[in-house]
Amino acid sequence: MSKIILIGSAHPYRGGLAAYNERLAEALQEAGHEVTIYTFTLQYPNFLFPGKTQFTTEAASAKITIKRKVNSINPLNWIIVGNEIKRLKPDILLIKYWLPFMGPCFGTIARLAKKNRHTKVISILDNVVPHEKRVGDVAFTKYYIGSSDAFIGMSQTVLDDLKLFDNKKPSAFNPHPLFDNFGKPVPKEQAKQLLGLDAGTNYMLFFGFIRDYKGLDLLLEAFADERLQKLKLKLIIAGEFYSDKKKYDDLIDNYNLKDRLVLKTDFIPDSEVFKYFCAADIVVQPYKHATQSGVTQIAYQFNKPMIVTNVGGLAEIVPDGKAGYVVEPSPTAIANAIFDFYSANKENLFIDGIKQIRPRFEWGAMVRTIEKLG
C-alpha cells in the first residue's frame, strides 16, 4: 500500500477534471492505497475563466478525502504546500497536468516535496502542448516537466509531445478510463421522456464545453446537408459556451437550423449527464485538434457509438468501423458518416463493438500503471 497525495481539481470545483480526479482517487483506494486530494482554494483567476462559475452545486463524495490547499497564483502558498507535502512524505505525489498556466504552481510544489528524498512525482498528462496557445506556454511547461519523475500519457500524441521536453524519464501510455461515475444507462425512451424530447425523433449529441477547437461549427455545417434534412433527426448541443456564442448563432441562422436543434447550453451537472447520453443514438466529436477526450469515455460507459475526427489521439480510442467512425475534420466527411449511420442502421453493430472494446478502459489498468511507475 502506498500513501498518495493527488493534486488537481476536485469538489467544490466542477467539470471533467474534477470528476476524473475523484474517480481516480476512489480506484486507488479500492486497490488498497491511502489517498488524499489536494485541490484549490483558487483554481483560476476570474479573468482566465470563460464560464459562468467554477463551482458545483452538488454534494461532495463521502468516499474520498479532499482538502482545499492550493492557490494557483500565490507563490507563498506554493512554498507552504510544497513544504507540507515534504513533511508528510507520501510515497507518490500524483499531479494531473492539463494547462501550462499551472506549471509554475505545480512545478514549485513538486520540487519542494521531493526534497524529502522519498516522494516520487508522477504526472498524468492531459496535454503537453495546449489546444489554445498563450505567451509563456513553453517556459511554464518546461519548468513543470522538469519537476516530475515519471509520466502517464492518455494518448500517444501526448507522449510524442512530451519528447519535445523530456525523452529520458520513465513514461507510459494508458488510455483515459471509463467515466463510470455519471450513473447507469437507462432505456433511450426513458431518457427522452426525462428531457422532454419527442419519442419518435432520433437525436445526435454534441457534449461538453464549447470551445472553438472542438469544431461545433463543422458539425453545424454538416448538419445542413440536404440528406440529413430529410431524416427525422435533431442535434442536441449540451454544454456551456467557453467561446464566442455569436459565431455559432450566426451559423444556426444562416443554415436555418434552429428547429432541428435542442440547445442546452448551460453547464450540465454530473447528475444530469446520463440523460443526454442515453437519449442519443450517436455522439459526435468534430474536433479540429485534440489529444484525448473524456467525452469518448462517457460514450463508452453508456454504449454509445461515436463519430470522431482523425486528430490527436481520438482514432486510438475509437476504432473506425467498430465503435463508430473516424473521419476527416470537414463538414462533408462528418455529414457522410451521419448519413451512413442512419441510412445503414449501424447502431446495433457499433454497440456490439463497443461492448468488446470497453474492458480496455477499466480504472484498474490506470492504477496498475501508476503502481508500476511508482
C-alpha positions, 0 to 999 in steps of 0.5 A, a space after each residue: 500500500 502506498 500513501 498518495 497525495 493527488 493534486 488537481 481539481 476536485 469538489 467544490 470545483 466542477 467539470 471533467 477534471 474534477 470528476 476524473 480526479 475523484 474517480 481516480 482517487 476512489 480506484 486507488 483506494 479500492 486497490 488498497 492505497 491511502 489517498 488524499 486530494 489536494 485541490 484549490 482554494 483558487 483554481 483560476 483567476 476570474 479573468 482566465 475563466 470563460 464560464 459562468 462559475 467554477 463551482 458545483 452545486 452538488 454534494 461532495 463524495 463521502 468516499 474520498 478525502 479532499 482538502 482545499 490547499 492550493 492557490 494557483 497564483 500565490 507563490 507563498 502558498 506554493 512554498 507552504 504546500 510544497 513544504 507540507 507535502 515534504 513533511 508528510 512524505 507520501 510515497 507518490 505525489 500524483 499531479 494531473 497536468 492539463 494547462 501550462 498556466 499551472 506549471 509554475 504552481 505545480 512545478 514549485 510544489 513538486 520540487 519542494 516535496 521531493 526534497 524529502 528524498 522519498 516522494 516520487 512525482 508522477 504526472 498524468 498528462 492531459 496535454 503537453 502542448 495546449 489546444 489554445 496557445 498563450 505567451 509563456 506556454 513553453 517556459 511554464 511547461 518546461 519548468 513543470 516537466 522538469 519537476 516530475 519523475 515519471 509520466 502517464 500519457 492518455 494518448 500517444 500524441 501526448 507522449 510524442 509531445 512530451 519528447 519535445 521536453 523530456 525523452 529520458 524519464 520513465 513514461 507510459 501510455 494508458 488510455 483515459 478510463 471509463 467515466 463510470 461515475 455519471 450513473 447507469 444507462 437507462 432505456 433511450 425512451 426513458 431518457 427522452 421522456 426525462 428531457 422532454 424530447 419527442 419519442 419518435 425523433 432520433 437525436 445526435 449529441 454534441 457534449 461538453 464545453 464549447 470551445 472553438 477547437 472542438 469544431 461545433 461549427 463543422 458539425 453545424 455545417 454538416 448538419 445542413 446537408 440536404 440528406 440529413 434534412 430529410 431524416 427525422 433527426 435533431 442535434 442536441 448541443 449540451 454544454 456551456 459556451 467557453 467561446 464566442 456564442 455569436 459565431 455559432 448563432 450566426 451559423 444556426 441562422 444562416 443554415 436555418 437550423 434552429 428547429 432541428 436543434 435542442 440547445 442546452 447550453 448551460 453547464 450540465 451537472 454530473 447528475 444530469 449527464 446520463 440523460 443526454 447520453 442515453 437519449 442519443 443514438 450517436 455522439 459526435 466529436 468534430 474536433 479540429 485538434 485534440 489529444 484525448 477526450 473524456 467525452 469518448 469515455 462517457 460514450 463508452 460507459 453508456 454504449 454509445 457509438 461515436 463519430 470522431 475526427 482523425 486528430 490527436 489521439 481520438 482514432 486510438 480510442 475509437 476504432 473506425 468501423 467498430 465503435 463508430 467512425 473516424 473521419 476527416 475534420 470537414 463538414 462533408 466527411 462528418 455529414 457522410 458518416 451521419 448519413 451512413 449511420 442512419 441510412 445503414 442502421 449501424 447502431 446495433 453493430 457499433 454497440 456490439 463493438 463497443 461492448 468488446 472494446 470497453 474492458 480496455 478502459 477499466 480504472 484498474 489498468 490506470 492504477 496498475 500503471 501508476 503502481 508500476 511507475 511508482 
